[in-house]
Amino acid sequence: MKIKNFLALLLLIAAGNFAKAQQTKPLTKYVNPFIGTAPLNDPKVLGYALPKGWRSWAGLVYPGSSLPNAMVQLSPITAYGSGAGYQYEDSVIYGFTHTNKGHWNLCNIPLLPVSGTHEKFSSRFSHKRESAEPGYYSVYLQDYKVNVSLTSTLRCGYHRYAFDDNTGRQILFDLGKANNRVSAWHIEQVGNALQGYQEAGEGRIFFYATINTPIESLDNKEDGSKGGHALVRLSDKGNGPVDVKIALSYVSTTNAKQNLEQEIGAKSFDIIRKEASQKWEATLSKIKITGGTAKQKQLFYSSLYRSLLWPALRSDVNGEYTDVKNQVVKTDFNYYTIPSLWDTYRNKDVLLSLISPKITLDVIKSMKDMGDKTGFIPTFFHGDHAASSITGSYLRGIKDFDVKGTYKLLLRNANVEGGTRPFIKEYIEKGYISDNEVEKGEVETKGKAGVSKTLEYAYDDYSLAQLAKALGDTANYRILLARSKNYKNVFDKSVNFMRGRSAETGKFIKNFDPEHPYYEYMFREANAWQVSFYAPHDMNGLVALYGGKKKFEAKLDSLFTVPWNPNYIARNVETMVGQYCQGNQPDHEAPFAYYFVDKPWKSQEKIDYILNHLYGIGKEGLELSGMDDAGEMSAWYVFSSLGLYTLSATDPQYLVTVPLFDQVNWKTSTGKLLTIKHIGKGRKLSAIKVNGKTVAGYFVPHSLFTNGGMVEVITR
């Protein structure tokens, strides 16, 4: 008995220690930066068989080192011209580049440690000798016999090259290459440092690099040309690894040097790596989850990590940046790139504002600066969704910017032709944007994307109306709110679809196949099914447009059940659940639409299927169902898995769904604690309580993030 009791005690202690270890495991260890780097090939998931030579536009993410919203993303490149430069199925690395987004651009300032003589520069590698975590990446280059370790700060990269043989060591500055066309480059030696620039895409990017090993020579081949490169030959002296510290600047090499001195200086590789890890741990720790499977935890923290990488910093430690007019400006805020607004306004921009409100504030100031110098607040790709992102941020309490000046620019966006909103004159006059009718539309048929623009402008009008209301501009509030109903003008009640209208007659376009996807004819990267449930600001009005709840529900059922035609192939329009497309943004609100016919459990079925079957899939668990699009796909997972969704990102409220986790503890930016508890074993929502009181409806207010509180999601 004594032995049995002793063994039981040991087991109890072991279980307690295990539980404690589980609780204290760093959250960075749950992040897998390789998720999203593998291609999605399964026709059953894609909706069609990939044509020969196609790689699906799924994931398009990079595994390298970056801090949140940093200037530097230091990552391997296996294919120039690819989405993010890195493709998991590849076996050769061409270099390590210092900028990234995942939109076929950037990948600037490539470096590669090499040895021996060369005809071409590249090395084979194996995933068995490759690893990554937030703020760190490592790989062994087989052909050059060198172990590469990378870490980074906001504006600097830190390379460590451990050569097996310390003779004949060289570093390639492959400055003629990037994902954008390189128009010029230059490099020069200054003592035992190197400085120069590369001009491609975004303009001139300057660098300053120091090396801890003496430089024997700098050999330039075709200096400044697209096919040229520079080769740095190092001394054979010394037995330790080669350390390369390199800083970027969009202003000058002098600023790059200052960035390097202030952010790295004399710090060792291990210290910089530790600081990067600590920064990510502090960021990820703002949301702590209990329950869920190991995979769900991995996907959650990997998605949260991905959500916080873009937009990217563009100003230096001294406050200088190069503005939209190519002038050097100095300011007291951090200057950032334009957010990927067409993708990210739906959810990711809100998530960033909740996690890092100071960054969101500076992003707004940056967009205002661009607007001051061009006359319009900028957008990305399509729509005018700065209206949603800025208004939503303001209504959530981010107000320390020139609100009236920003509002004035957004009004110009909404009313003046030639700026952010193409065809705005037609939209105002007619209440919709038309398309030129064609006999037989193809995926690539050119057009105005009139339906998509009308729907998006209507939502943008609603968003701006809320800012007008908050600022007391009653006249513009009424005008914009009336325009927000324009989505109804492209709804054809005879077929219950959003449908293009003819530029010649104003009537609905005759040759109409609701299943056919287009890039810009009537619809933007979508078909009629995928845009016909988009009115996030007026869902009750949309339901009425369909003829009431029963008809709307039946149509919504069909969205998820009508089979995708495998002959309809359009990149971006991929990963189908019936006609619903999770692989692209235009219908990402649709799974939540059952709430508006009082059938939240039907939404939950769709949400759970997407969360559990379309993220982290494939043989290695590294495939995503579509482009991550600067974090939008990841942010969809974050919010949906936590049980809150930003159905209308403008509005300071959140639609409650059933979380994947038993409990969520969210430390808000005000230092309060928001707790979300799932009570019950089922997945069917039966009640929502806020601070112990049952709420009517399905939304909870943003004040929970200001004051803290408890949300109980009760299921059966």
Phi, psi and omega in degrees: 000319180298319180296317180297317179295321179295317178296320179298321179295318178298317179297320180295317179296317180298318179297319178296317178295322179296315180299319179295319179297321179298320183290328185264003177298127179303138182292335177299335181288342177279343184278129174243100183294350179277346178297122183103356180269344181269149182281149175266118186242346188289115180300330181293330178272315182296324186102349180200162175278133180297130173300155182303130178089354179273141166249129183300148178273061181248138180076273183054055179239170182240149183264000189282191187270134173202150167269168178302129173052042185272166172285326185256129167235103189263107192214153178289152176237125180249350181200108174293144181087357177272171187308305181237011178087341184237129178233122189301329183283350181283161183234006183230136175251134181258344181169181178233114187257165194247001175223149181196157174213322184102024179234037176065015180236190177059227187058056185264159176054069179283133173240150176208123174285132183222171175208162178080199177257158191219143163255318175228153182253115175183164177214142172290155176210165179232142177295341178293336179241045180221140178210159179205149173205167181305121179085011182202143174213144179215144177203151176257124178270110189294320186285333179255357178052060181217134175267123183256130174235137183230139169215178187200163170245194179298317187240005187228150170248148179232114180257139171233121182246112177258098180282141172294325180237123185275007177262144176072026182284139181217159175232124177274124166258096189273062193286351175280358184238147172189176176282339168266159178294126179277125180257338179194156173202161179204146175214144177213155179266134177230100188064232176257028177239166180230141177216159181168204180204164171227134180247117182193126172070272184286353183117206185271124177248120182266155177217157173218127186227138173246151180231137184276004180240137181303137177273124177279319181196160174236114183250118179260132175246121180054057184311123176086352185269163182299324183266004186274172178201171175234142181238122180261118179263129186257157176293149176281353183288149177094145183250347184278179179291157175274123178253126176244118175254123185224135178241150176253160170203145175263014181243306186193164174291329177298316177293322178300317178298318179295321176301317181294315182297321184277327186267331178241305181055235182266007182294146180280166177303315184296324179292315180297319178298317180295318179295322177297315179297318180295322178297315180292321180298316179297323181289311181295329183290352177294338176235117178242135185242149176236137182089187184082162179278168178300320180293319179297322176295318179298314181294323180296307184287331174293321179290319177299317176302310181297328183292345191245023182262333184232146007287169188250145179295141179228001178255158185267174182297336180271004178089000181273149174207164174262121188275184185294341177262012178067028176254144178279127184232148175241134183216176183258012175234163176281131182266132184236163172292166173295135172299160179279068201301319182300329179273313200264348182297334186295325187205316188295322179295325176293316179301316178300319181293331179282322182276316186226072183299330179295321178294316178301317178302314181291328175297317178297316178299323179294316179295323177297319178299317177296319180294321178301328187262350178240345181095350183218141170294132185286162172233180173234117170074304190198154179074184181227057195275003166299332177301318179286312185296317182287315179297315179301319178295317180298314182289344175266005172107003177268101191230001186275056175215173180286085186294314183294320178294321178293317178300318179300319178292320178296327174295321175298316176308317188280350188227344189249125178292151176093006181242231187290329184252098176299143176066026182293329178297314178296319181300317181291319183289317186261337187085011177196169175243129186269175172226151174285121185291139178239158182296312180216109181283141173247170181306319185268007180306130181284145180190188181262000187051047189300320180293309181300317179297317180300314180297316183288320177296324178299317177293320178297323176298317177301315182300312182292329177299324180292326176289321176301316179298315182296331182265001177080017178270082187296320183298309180290329176302313182293318180298311183292322179295322176296319178294335181294347177273001183298342177304332182292338184285348177247019177259121180264105184292340181290337180234355182057051174220151164290133190216144180294152177244140185290134177293334183276315188250339185081351178280166179294141182300133188288305184282095192227117175240107186295345181270348186278124179274147177227153175278326182205008176266112186068310186240149177263109178050050184193173169244183184296323178303316190284339179259351190280001177242020184258102167200063189299340180272349185210056184295324178294323175295323178294317178301316179297325180299326179283350181103017177112176189296318183296316181291322178296316180299318180297319179294320179294321174304317182294326177308319185268357184238334178294122187296144174288137177282114184294351176276349178268102187241118177218122176301143187090320179272087185209163186070086189254138166241093192068237175266349179291137182243107176280341185282358176214165193281330195306335181241022185294347175275342189301320180300339182270356189290339179297339177303330186272004167240019178060039176233060185300332180293333177289323172298317184297324177300316180290316181298314181296321178299314181296313181299321188266348185233352184237012174232138178060048185254183181088176185303316181267357184072026187246011183259143172247160187279354178188183176300138177290337174049062175058026173105357181295314180298321179292317181294327174302316179294315183302305182296315184294325180285335179276344179095016175228140175221144181270073185303313170243103188297340178293323189275136182280063178206165186223133176285130183270126172239180182273119181292157174285341190250154180294321182209143176237128174245112186247113175278112187281170182292345176269002179086005178271171179245123171256122180247133176242122181243135172263118181246118182122159183266342185271184180243008180263118181293129178240334179198156176232129176241138174241118183052041174089351182252132178292133181260149173276141181081198190235006184251149172238151187277159178293341180304339176298329178280341178274315187256349188078174179153186183235126172248122177253122178257108188259129184232167175228000000 
